[in-house]
Amino acid sequence: MKATKLFLATALFAGLATLSFAGPGPQFWAQQANNTKAQQTKVDAPVKAQPATQIAACANCNCAGMKKS
């Protein structure tokens, strides 16, 4: 009976200890929240669209911008 209670107490303690220490700490989640806010406020430069006439002209020329190496 005493061995069963000791085993049960050990198993409960091990289970609670495992669950209490699992996962990242609060500092990690604070940093993740800051990273998310920084990415949302970061504004990338808008992509400038090329006119259709320039795209058509470059399709037939051998300019340096279109050469693939």
C-alpha positions as a Markdown table, in Angstrom:
| # | Residue | x | y | z |
|---|---|---|---|---|
| 1 | Met | 0.0 | 0.0 | 0.0 |
| 2 | Lys | 2.8 | 2.4 | 0.9 |
| 3 | Ala | 4.7 | 1.6 | -2.4 |
| 4 | Thr | 1.5 | 2.2 | -4.4 |
| 5 | Lys | 1.0 | 5.6 | -2.8 |
| 6 | Leu | 4.6 | 6.5 | -3.3 |
| 7 | Phe | 4.5 | 5.5 | -6.9 |
| 8 | Leu | 1.2 | 7.5 | -7.4 |
| 9 | Ala | 2.7 | 10.6 | -5.7 |
| 10 | Thr | 5.9 | 10.3 | -7.9 |
| 11 | Ala | 3.9 | 9.9 | -11.1 |
| 12 | Leu | 1.7 | 13.0 | -10.2 |
| 13 | Phe | 4.6 | 15.1 | -9.3 |
| 14 | Ala | 6.5 | 14.1 | -12.5 |
| 15 | Gly | 3.4 | 14.9 | -14.6 |
| 16 | Leu | 2.8 | 18.3 | -13.0 |
| 17 | Ala | 6.5 | 19.2 | -13.3 |
| 18 | Thr | 6.5 | 18.3 | -17.0 |
| 19 | Leu | 3.4 | 20.4 | -17.7 |
| 20 | Ser | 4.6 | 23.4 | -15.7 |
| 21 | Phe | 7.9 | 23.8 | -17.4 |
| 22 | Ala | 6.8 | 23.0 | -21.0 |
| 23 | Gly | 6.7 | 25.7 | -23.6 |
| 24 | Pro | 8.4 | 29.0 | -24.1 |
| 25 | Gly | 8.4 | 31.7 | -21.4 |
| 26 | Pro | 6.6 | 35.0 | -21.3 |
| 27 | Gln | 9.7 | 36.8 | -22.7 |
| 28 | Phe | 9.4 | 34.8 | -25.9 |
| 29 | Trp | 5.7 | 35.7 | -26.4 |
| 30 | Ala | 6.4 | 39.4 | -25.7 |
| 31 | Gln | 9.1 | 39.4 | -28.4 |
| 32 | Gln | 6.8 | 37.6 | -30.8 |
| 33 | Ala | 4.2 | 40.3 | -30.2 |
| 34 | Asn | 6.8 | 43.1 | -30.8 |
| 35 | Asn | 7.9 | 41.4 | -34.0 |
| 36 | Thr | 4.3 | 41.1 | -35.3 |
| 37 | Lys | 3.7 | 44.8 | -34.6 |
| 38 | Ala | 7.0 | 45.8 | -36.3 |
| 39 | Gln | 6.1 | 43.8 | -39.4 |
| 40 | Gln | 2.6 | 45.3 | -39.6 |
| 41 | Thr | 4.0 | 48.9 | -39.4 |
| 42 | Lys | 6.8 | 48.2 | -41.8 |
| 43 | Val | 5.9 | 49.7 | -45.2 |
| 44 | Asp | 7.7 | 48.3 | -48.2 |
| 45 | Ala | 8.4 | 50.5 | -51.1 |
| 46 | Pro | 5.5 | 50.3 | -53.6 |
| 47 | Val | 6.3 | 48.3 | -56.8 |
| 48 | Lys | 6.3 | 50.6 | -59.8 |
| 49 | Ala | 4.5 | 49.0 | -62.7 |
| 50 | Gln | 6.1 | 49.4 | -66.1 |
| 51 | Pro | 4.0 | 50.6 | -68.9 |
| 52 | Ala | 2.8 | 48.0 | -71.4 |
| 53 | Thr | 4.6 | 49.6 | -74.3 |
| 54 | Gln | 8.0 | 49.3 | -72.5 |
| 55 | Ile | 7.3 | 45.7 | -71.7 |
| 56 | Ala | 6.5 | 44.9 | -75.3 |
| 57 | Ala | 9.6 | 46.8 | -76.5 |
| 58 | Cys | 11.9 | 45.0 | -74.1 |
| 59 | Ala | 10.6 | 41.6 | -75.1 |
| 60 | Asn | 12.1 | 42.0 | -78.6 |
| 61 | Cys | 15.4 | 43.8 | -77.8 |
| 62 | Asn | 18.7 | 42.5 | -76.4 |
| 63 | Cys | 19.1 | 45.1 | -73.7 |
| 64 | Ala | 21.3 | 44.5 | -70.6 |
| 65 | Gly | 18.3 | 44.4 | -68.3 |
| 66 | Met | 16.7 | 41.5 | -70.0 |
| 67 | Lys | 19.8 | 39.3 | -70.5 |
| 68 | Lys | 19.8 | 36.2 | -68.3 |
| 69 | Ser | 23.1 | 34.7 | -67.3 |
